[in-house]
């Protein structure tokens, strides 16, 4: 007689032991984050509700781990239900203990790479129920050879070109179709970032055109499903069949999969047009969009160019205090003032101090030089000693440093008049200042924890003619509604929001158009999109 509670307790003990035997870096590289028991059970309850009673159950988990979904399957469907079950686990560290645990309970574990395995030819041998929490391996941990293989395989099967920036879960998702029976049901527990980012367009293409998208449930960003993976999670359900023209897909948010806080249905036609799926389901009043006769709705990109701050490759080496620079006897021509992390800025207005140095407490200086090493060694022995210390610490071997010459020359950035913080958190009480806009009167540059806003030439000309205009522009930046900013950005677990340069450029800027009305026409024609 199956005692699933006892088996699940044993599985959790095994999971905890195996996780402890790996470093966090190793698990991050392999994208190994276990599914919580309660969440796994919710998925299987949902699946049982969606499957017809006469559907033969052929279970498949392409990334088994220790078998959290299979354990939930046995709990919800029962060991006596007729079924066949397969699971893939490429990492023997988890696969072998899982085989010992489950081999007496109907699960066939394959120690293979799911993305390289050959799917069954006959429909009767394919999965009718596929449940997976795929490895969340970021693109920079995927080798160039594997990227080419995966890209070519998805393109050959579905005519979809996944971006080289795609995480491994995107390839898992698209390749799973070949393993599913006609009409088979699939559930994927994946990061919700694909709903917003550019590389996610191909994934959305797959979900809208190659299968029938049934439901996407997105957890509240403040509810991190995985304590050790800072990502917001979504559950994607689809059937392996072509979508009907009139099909609508369900989007839900918050609460649980079975009892969401809010939900709505959307026709596929609308989903094709939606740029960011994390705006669904829509809550509150209908969104307003500008429909222009002559010009599109004004956005920040009409008034600014935006660049990411400087990526030094080793902040703890290249950025130093004035006291350290003096101790090392580094001449001023090698140093540029640089703003500290936003958490160390007590004010959003940076006043200019002596020689263009910002009048702030935690002031840093960025080292950079275009001089060749031979000249520095000959003319600046103290600087040479500093660089030698960097070599001993392995700084030149870092990814950024080894791809520039010389390795200690930083990106060139003008001191920005306006900055925006790159990341911010919501606190859930409606008082959030998720992103901070900073007015910089100094000559300081900034690291890549900031986005740098540079006025377009014609705006810069206006500023030169009227210096007080900077204050008005800064006030307008600060008055941008939080919803407009997070609506263009992306969200991660724990209410963490992030803005990329292109996303900041797309933020609506009607007030700026009114301020510069002589340069920018604003259409007044608007309609409501339901």
C-alpha positions as CSV (number, residue, x, y, z in Angstrom):
1,X,0.0,0.0,0.0
2,X,1.4,3.4,-1.1
3,X,2.1,5.8,1.8
4,X,2.5,9.0,-0.2
5,X,3.0,11.2,3.0
6,X,5.9,9.0,4.0
7,X,7.4,9.1,0.5
8,X,7.0,12.8,0.3
9,X,8.8,13.3,3.6
10,X,11.6,11.1,2.4
11,X,11.8,13.1,-0.8
12,X,12.0,16.4,1.0
13,X,14.8,15.0,3.2
14,X,16.7,13.8,0.1
15,X,16.1,17.2,-1.6
16,X,17.5,19.1,1.4
17,X,20.5,16.9,1.6
18,X,21.3,17.0,-2.1
19,X,20.9,20.8,-2.2
20,X,23.2,21.2,0.8
21,X,25.9,19.2,-1.1
22,X,26.0,21.8,-3.8
23,X,27.0,25.5,-3.6
24,X,24.5,28.2,-4.4
25,X,26.6,29.1,-7.5
26,X,26.5,25.5,-8.8
27,X,22.7,25.4,-8.4
28,X,22.3,28.8,-10.0
29,X,24.4,27.7,-13.0
30,X,22.3,24.6,-13.4
31,X,19.1,26.4,-12.7
32,X,18.1,23.9,-10.0
33,X,15.3,25.2,-7.8
34,X,12.9,22.7,-6.4
35,X,9.1,23.1,-6.6
36,X,7.3,23.5,-3.2
37,X,5.0,20.6,-2.3
38,X,1.8,22.7,-2.0
39,X,2.4,24.3,-5.3
40,X,3.1,21.0,-7.0
41,X,-0.2,19.6,-5.6
42,X,-2.1,22.7,-6.9
43,X,-0.8,22.0,-10.4
44,X,-1.9,18.4,-10.3
45,X,-5.3,19.2,-8.9
46,X,-5.8,21.7,-11.7
47,X,-4.6,19.1,-14.3
48,X,-7.1,16.5,-13.0
49,X,-9.9,19.0,-13.4
50,X,-8.8,19.8,-17.0
51,X,-8.4,16.2,-18.2
52,X,-11.4,14.2,-19.3
53,X,-12.1,11.0,-17.4
54,X,-11.4,8.8,-20.4
55,X,-8.0,10.3,-21.1
56,X,-5.2,7.7,-20.7
57,X,-2.7,9.2,-18.4
58,X,0.9,9.2,-19.7
59,X,2.8,11.4,-17.4
60,X,6.1,13.2,-18.4
61,X,8.4,15.5,-16.5
62,X,11.3,16.7,-18.6
63,X,13.2,18.1,-15.6
64,X,12.4,15.7,-12.8
65,X,14.8,16.7,-10.0
66,X,13.8,14.6,-7.0
67,X,10.2,14.2,-8.3
68,X,8.1,16.8,-6.6
69,X,5.5,16.7,-9.5
70,X,5.4,12.9,-9.6
71,X,4.9,12.8,-5.8
72,X,2.0,15.2,-6.3
73,X,0.7,13.2,-9.2
74,X,0.5,10.0,-7.1
75,X,-1.2,12.0,-4.3
76,X,-3.9,13.5,-6.6
77,X,-4.5,10.7,-9.1
78,X,-3.7,7.7,-6.9
79,X,-1.3,4.9,-7.6
80,X,-4.1,2.6,-8.7
81,X,-5.1,4.8,-11.6
82,X,-3.8,3.4,-14.9
83,X,-0.9,5.4,-16.1
84,X,2.6,5.4,-17.6
85,X,5.2,7.8,-16.3
86,X,8.6,9.1,-17.5
87,X,11.0,11.7,-16.2
88,X,14.2,13.2,-17.4
89,X,17.0,14.2,-15.1
90,X,20.4,15.0,-16.6
91,X,22.2,15.5,-13.3
92,X,23.0,12.2,-11.7
93,X,23.4,14.0,-8.3
94,X,19.6,14.2,-8.2
95,X,18.7,11.5,-10.7
96,X,20.2,8.5,-9.0
97,X,18.5,9.1,-5.6
98,X,15.3,9.8,-7.4
99,X,15.5,6.5,-9.2
100,X,16.0,4.7,-5.9
101,X,13.0,6.5,-4.4
102,X,10.5,6.1,-7.3
103,X,11.5,3.1,-9.4
104,X,9.1,0.8,-7.3
105,X,6.3,3.3,-7.9
106,X,5.9,3.3,-11.6
107,X,8.3,6.1,-12.7
108,X,10.8,5.4,-15.5
109,X,13.7,7.9,-15.0
110,X,15.9,8.7,-18.0
111,X,19.4,10.0,-17.3
112,X,19.5,12.1,-20.5
113,X,19.3,15.7,-21.7
114,X,15.7,16.2,-22.6
115,X,16.6,18.8,-25.3
116,X,18.8,16.2,-27.1
117,X,16.6,13.1,-26.7
118,X,14.5,11.7,-29.5
119,X,10.7,11.9,-29.0
120,X,8.4,8.9,-29.7
121,X,7.1,8.6,-33.2
122,X,3.6,7.2,-32.4
123,X,1.0,9.5,-30.8
124,X,0.0,6.6,-28.5
125,X,3.4,6.7,-26.9
126,X,3.5,10.4,-26.2
127,X,2.5,12.3,-23.1
128,X,-1.1,13.3,-22.4
129,X,0.0,15.2,-19.3
130,X,3.3,17.0,-19.2
131,X,4.2,19.0,-16.0
132,X,7.6,20.7,-15.7
133,X,9.6,23.2,-13.7
134,X,12.5,23.5,-16.2
135,X,16.0,24.5,-15.3
136,X,16.2,28.3,-15.0
137,X,19.6,28.5,-16.7
138,X,20.4,32.0,-18.0
139,X,21.7,32.4,-21.5
140,X,25.3,33.3,-20.4
141,X,25.5,29.8,-18.8
142,X,24.6,28.1,-22.0
143,X,27.6,27.3,-24.3
144,X,27.7,28.7,-27.8
145,X,27.6,25.2,-29.2
146,X,24.5,24.3,-27.2
147,X,22.8,27.6,-28.2
148,X,23.3,26.8,-31.9
149,X,22.0,23.2,-31.4
150,X,19.0,24.4,-29.5
151,X,18.2,27.3,-31.8
152,X,18.5,25.1,-34.9
153,X,16.3,22.3,-33.4
154,X,13.5,24.7,-32.4
155,X,13.7,26.5,-35.8
156,X,13.5,23.2,-37.6
157,X,10.6,21.9,-35.6
158,X,8.5,25.1,-35.4
159,X,10.0,27.8,-37.7
160,X,10.6,29.9,-34.6
161,X,13.9,31.7,-34.1
162,X,14.7,32.0,-30.4
163,X,17.0,34.8,-29.4
164,X,20.5,34.0,-28.1
165,X,19.4,35.8,-24.9
166,X,16.8,33.1,-24.2
167,X,17.1,31.1,-21.0
168,X,17.1,27.3,-21.2
169,X,13.5,27.1,-20.1
170,X,12.4,28.7,-23.5
171,X,14.0,25.8,-25.4
172,X,12.5,23.2,-23.1
173,X,9.0,24.8,-23.6
174,X,9.2,24.8,-27.4
175,X,10.7,21.4,-27.8
176,X,8.1,19.8,-25.5
177,X,5.5,19.8,-28.2
178,X,7.1,16.9,-30.0
179,X,6.7,14.8,-26.8
180,X,3.0,15.5,-26.4
181,X,0.1,13.5,-27.8
182,X,-2.5,15.4,-29.8
183,X,-4.7,17.3,-27.4
184,X,-2.2,16.6,-24.6
185,X,-2.2,19.0,-21.6
186,X,1.0,20.8,-20.4
187,X,1.8,23.0,-17.4
188,X,5.0,24.9,-17.1
189,X,6.3,26.7,-14.0
190,X,8.6,29.3,-15.5
191,X,9.8,32.8,-14.9
192,X,7.3,35.4,-16.0
193,X,9.9,37.6,-17.6
194,X,9.2,36.0,-21.0
195,X,5.9,38.0,-21.0
196,X,7.7,41.3,-21.2
197,X,11.3,41.0,-22.6
198,X,12.2,41.1,-26.3
199,X,13.5,37.5,-26.4
200,X,10.1,36.4,-25.1
201,X,8.4,37.3,-28.3
202,X,9.3,34.0,-29.9
203,X,7.9,32.1,-26.9
204,X,4.7,34.1,-27.1
205,X,4.6,33.3,-30.9
206,X,4.8,29.6,-30.0
207,X,2.0,29.9,-27.4
208,X,-0.3,31.8,-29.7
209,X,0.3,29.9,-33.0
210,X,1.7,26.5,-32.4
211,X,-0.4,25.3,-29.4
212,X,-3.6,26.4,-27.7
213,X,-2.8,28.7,-24.8
214,X,-5.3,28.0,-22.1
215,X,-4.3,29.9,-19.0
216,X,-1.4,31.9,-17.5
217,X,-1.4,32.4,-13.8
218,X,1.1,34.9,-12.5
219,X,1.9,35.0,-8.8
220,X,2.0,38.3,-7.0
221,X,5.6,39.8,-7.3
222,X,5.7,40.0,-3.5
223,X,5.0,36.3,-3.2
224,X,8.3,34.6,-4.1
225,X,7.6,31.0,-4.8
226,X,11.2,29.9,-4.5
227,X,13.1,31.3,-1.6
228,X,16.4,30.9,-3.3
229,X,15.5,32.1,-6.8
230,X,14.8,35.8,-7.1
231,X,12.3,35.5,-10.0
232,X,8.6,36.0,-10.2
233,X,6.8,32.9,-11.3
234,X,4.1,32.1,-13.8
235,X,2.2,28.9,-14.6
236,X,1.6,28.4,-18.3
237,X,-1.1,25.9,-19.4
238,X,-1.6,24.8,-23.0
239,X,-2.9,22.0,-25.1
240,X,-1.1,20.4,-28.0
241,X,-3.5,21.4,-30.7
242,X,-4.0,24.3,-33.1
243,X,-5.9,27.3,-31.6
244,X,-9.4,28.0,-32.9
245,X,-9.9,31.5,-34.4
246,X,-12.4,32.5,-31.6
247,X,-10.3,31.0,-28.8
248,X,-9.8,33.1,-25.6
249,X,-7.0,32.5,-23.1
250,X,-7.4,33.1,-19.4
251,X,-5.0,35.3,-17.4
252,X,-5.1,35.4,-13.6
253,X,-3.0,37.2,-11.0
254,X,-2.3,36.7,-7.3
255,X,-3.8,34.3,-4.8
256,X,-3.3,30.7,-5.8
257,X,-3.6,28.9,-9.1
258,X,-7.0,27.4,-8.0
259,X,-8.2,30.6,-6.4
260,X,-6.6,33.6,-8.0
261,X,-7.2,37.2,-6.8
262,X,-8.3,38.4,-10.2
263,X,-8.8,36.9,-13.7
264,X,-10.0,37.8,-17.2
265,X,-10.3,36.1,-20.6
266,X,-8.6,37.6,-23.7
267,X,-9.0,36.8,-27.4
268,X,-5.9,35.7,-29.2
269,X,-6.2,38.7,-31.5
270,X,-5.7,41.0,-28.5
271,X,-2.8,39.0,-27.1
272,X,-1.0,39.3,-30.4
273,X,-1.2,43.1,-30.0
274,X,-0.3,43.3,-26.3
275,X,3.4,44.3,-25.9
276,X,3.6,43.3,-22.2
277,X,1.5,40.4,-21.0
278,X,2.2,41.2,-17.3
279,X,-0.3,44.0,-17.8
280,X,-2.9,41.3,-17.9
281,X,-5.4,40.8,-16.3
282,X,-6.2,44.5,-16.3
283,X,-7.6,45.8,-13.1
284,X,-9.3,49.1,-12.3
285,X,-10.4,51.5,-15.0
286,X,-9.8,50.6,-18.7
287,X,-6.4,51.7,-20.0
288,X,-6.3,54.8,-22.1
289,X,-4.1,54.8,-25.2
290,X,-3.5,57.8,-27.5
291,X,-4.5,57.4,-31.2
292,X,-2.8,60.1,-33.1
293,X,-3.5,61.5,-36.5
294,X,-0.1,63.0,-37.1
295,X,2.3,61.9,-34.5
296,X,2.5,59.0,-32.0
297,X,2.0,59.5,-28.3
298,X,5.0,61.3,-26.8
299,X,7.4,59.2,-24.9
300,X,10.6,60.0,-23.0
301,X,12.6,58.9,-26.0
302,X,11.4,61.9,-27.8
303,X,13.3,64.1,-25.4
304,X,16.2,62.0,-24.0
305,X,18.6,59.4,-25.1
306,X,19.2,56.8,-22.3
307,X,22.3,54.9,-21.6
308,X,23.1,52.4,-18.9
309,X,25.7,53.5,-16.4
310,X,29.3,52.4,-16.5
311,X,30.0,48.6,-16.1
312,X,33.5,48.6,-14.7
313,X,33.9,44.8,-14.4
314,X,35.2,45.2,-10.9
315,X,33.7,48.0,-8.8
316,X,35.6,47.0,-5.7
317,X,38.9,47.5,-7.5
318,X,38.2,50.4,-9.9
319,X,36.1,52.6,-7.6
320,X,37.8,54.0,-4.5
321,X,37.5,56.7,-1.9
322,X,39.5,59.9,-2.0
323,X,41.5,58.6,1.0
324,X,42.4,55.4,-0.8
325,X,43.4,57.3,-4.0
326,X,45.6,59.6,-1.9
327,X,47.1,56.6,-0.1
328,X,47.9,55.0,-3.4
329,X,49.3,58.3,-4.8
330,X,47.1,58.1,-7.9
331,X,47.2,61.3,-9.9
332,X,43.9,63.2,-10.5
333,X,44.0,62.7,-14.2
334,X,43.3,59.0,-13.7
335,X,40.2,59.6,-11.5
336,X,36.7,60.7,-12.2
337,X,34.1,61.3,-9.5
338,X,31.4,58.7,-9.5
339,X,28.1,58.5,-7.6
340,X,27.6,55.8,-5.0
341,X,24.8,53.2,-5.0
342,X,21.4,54.8,-4.7
343,X,21.0,53.5,-1.1
344,X,23.9,55.8,-0.1
345,X,22.3,58.9,-1.6
346,X,20.4,60.8,1.1
347,X,19.0,63.2,-1.5
348,X,17.9,63.1,-5.1
349,X,19.6,66.5,-5.8
350,X,23.3,66.3,-6.2
351,X,24.9,69.7,-5.7
352,X,28.2,70.7,-7.3
353,X,31.2,71.0,-5.0
354,X,34.8,72.1,-5.6
355,X,36.2,71.1,-9.1
356,X,32.9,69.5,-10.1
357,X,33.1,66.9,-7.3
358,X,29.6,66.2,-5.9
359,X,28.8,67.5,-2.5
360,X,27.9,64.2,-0.9
361,X,29.2,62.1,1.9
362,X,30.0,58.7,0.4
363,X,32.0,59.9,-2.6
364,X,33.8,57.5,-4.9
365,X,36.4,58.0,-7.7
366,X,36.6,55.8,-10.8
367,X,40.0,54.8,-12.1
368,X,40.4,54.8,-15.9
369,X,43.2,55.4,-18.4
370,X,43.8,54.9,-22.1
371,X,47.6,54.9,-21.6
372,X,49.4,51.7,-22.5
373,X,50.9,49.7,-19.8
374,X,54.5,50.4,-20.8
375,X,54.0,54.1,-20.4
376,X,52.3,53.8,-17.1
377,X,55.1,51.5,-15.8
378,X,57.7,54.0,-16.9
379,X,56.0,57.3,-16.0
380,X,53.6,56.4,-13.1
381,X,55.2,53.8,-10.8
382,X,52.5,54.2,-8.1
383,X,49.7,53.6,-10.7
384,X,51.7,50.6,-12.0
385,X,51.8,49.2,-8.5
386,X,48.0,49.6,-8.3
387,X,47.5,47.8,-11.6
388,X,49.9,45.0,-10.5
389,X,47.7,44.5,-7.5
390,X,44.7,44.2,-9.8
391,X,46.5,41.4,-11.8
392,X,47.2,39.5,-8.6
393,X,43.5,39.7,-7.8
394,X,42.6,38.4,-11.3
395,X,40.8,41.5,-12.4
396,X,42.0,41.5,-16.0
397,X,40.5,37.9,-16.5
398,X,37.0,39.1,-15.7
399,X,34.6,39.0,-18.6
400,X,34.3,42.8,-19.1
401,X,38.0,43.5,-18.5
402,X,39.3,40.8,-20.9
403,X,37.1,42.2,-23.7
404,X,38.5,45.7,-23.7
405,X,41.9,47.3,-24.3
406,X,43.5,48.3,-22.2
407,X,41.7,46.3,-19.5
408,X,41.6,49.2,-17.1
409,X,40.0,51.8,-19.5
410,X,36.4,52.4,-18.7
411,X,33.5,53.2,-21.0
412,X,33.3,56.9,-21.8
413,X,30.2,58.6,-20.3
414,X,29.5,62.3,-19.9
415,X,28.3,63.4,-16.5
416,X,24.5,63.1,-16.8
417,X,22.2,65.9,-15.6
418,X,19.4,63.4,-15.0
419,X,19.6,59.8,-13.7
420,X,17.1,57.1,-12.9
421,X,17.7,54.2,-10.6
422,X,17.8,50.9,-12.5
423,X,15.9,48.8,-10.0
424,X,13.3,49.4,-7.2
425,X,10.9,47.6,-5.0
426,X,7.2,48.0,-4.3
427,X,6.1,47.8,-0.7
428,X,2.4,47.1,-1.4
429,X,0.9,50.0,0.5
430,X,0.7,52.5,-2.3
431,X,3.4,54.8,-1.1
432,X,6.2,53.3,-3.2
433,X,8.9,55.4,-4.9
434,X,10.0,52.4,-7.0
435,X,12.3,54.4,-9.3
436,X,14.2,57.5,-8.2
437,X,14.9,60.4,-10.6
438,X,18.1,62.3,-9.6
439,X,19.2,65.8,-10.7
440,X,23.0,66.0,-10.9
441,X,24.7,69.4,-10.9
442,X,28.1,67.9,-10.5
443,X,30.7,66.3,-12.9
444,X,30.1,62.8,-11.5
445,X,29.4,59.8,-13.7
446,X,27.5,56.8,-12.5
447,X,27.8,53.0,-12.5
448,X,25.3,50.6,-14.1
449,X,23.0,50.7,-11.1
450,X,21.7,53.9,-12.8
451,X,20.2,54.8,-16.2
452,X,21.6,58.0,-17.5
453,X,19.2,60.4,-19.3
454,X,20.9,62.8,-21.8
455,X,18.7,65.6,-23.2
456,X,18.3,65.5,-27.0
457,X,20.3,68.3,-28.8
458,X,17.3,70.6,-29.1
459,X,16.3,70.0,-25.4
460,X,20.0,70.7,-24.4
461,X,19.8,74.0,-26.4
462,X,16.7,75.0,-24.4
463,X,18.5,74.1,-21.2
464,X,21.5,76.2,-22.1
465,X,19.2,79.2,-22.8
466,X,17.2,78.7,-19.6
467,X,19.2,76.8,-16.9
468,X,16.2,77.0,-14.5
469,X,14.4,74.6,-16.9
470,X,16.4,71.7,-15.4
471,X,14.4,72.0,-12.2
472,X,11.1,71.9,-14.1
473,X,12.2,68.8,-16.1
474,X,13.4,67.1,-12.9
475,X,10.0,67.7,-11.3
476,X,8.3,66.3,-14.3
477,X,10.4,63.2,-14.2
478,X,9.6,62.7,-10.5
479,X,5.9,63.2,-11.2
480,X,5.7,60.3,-13.7
481,X,3.1,57.8,-12.3
482,X,4.6,54.7,-10.8
483,X,2.3,52.6,-12.9
484,X,3.7,54.1,-16.1
485,X,7.2,53.1,-15.1
486,X,6.6,49.6,-13.9
487,X,4.2,49.1,-16.8
488,X,7.1,49.5,-19.2
489,X,9.6,47.6,-17.1
490,X,9.8,44.0,-15.8
491,X,9.1,42.5,-12.4
492,X,11.0,39.9,-10.4
493,X,10.2,38.1,-7.1
494,X,9.7,40.1,-3.9
495,X,8.3,43.1,-5.7
496,X,11.6,43.9,-7.5
497,X,11.1,46.0,-10.6
498,X,13.7,46.7,-13.3
499,X,13.9,49.2,-16.2
500,X,16.1,48.7,-19.2
501,X,17.2,51.8,-21.3
502,X,14.7,51.0,-24.1
503,X,11.9,50.5,-21.6
504,X,12.5,53.9,-20.0
505,X,12.5,55.5,-23.4
506,X,9.0,54.1,-24.0
507,X,7.5,55.7,-20.9
508,X,4.7,58.2,-21.8
509,X,5.7,61.8,-21.6
510,X,2.7,64.0,-22.3
511,X,3.7,66.7,-19.8
512,X,7.1,67.0,-21.6
513,X,5.3,67.5,-24.9
514,X,3.3,70.4,-23.3
515,X,6.4,71.9,-21.9
516,X,8.0,71.9,-25.3
517,X,4.9,72.6,-27.2
518,X,6.7,74.6,-29.8
519,X,8.8,71.6,-30.7
520,X,6.3,68.8,-30.3
521,X,2.7,68.5,-31.5
522,X,0.3,66.6,-29.2
523,X,-2.7,65.0,-30.6
524,X,-5.8,65.3,-28.5
525,X,-7.7,62.4,-30.1
526,X,-8.0,59.5,-27.6
527,X,-10.1,56.4,-27.3
528,X,-10.6,53.8,-24.7
529,X,-9.3,50.3,-25.2
530,X,-11.5,47.7,-23.6
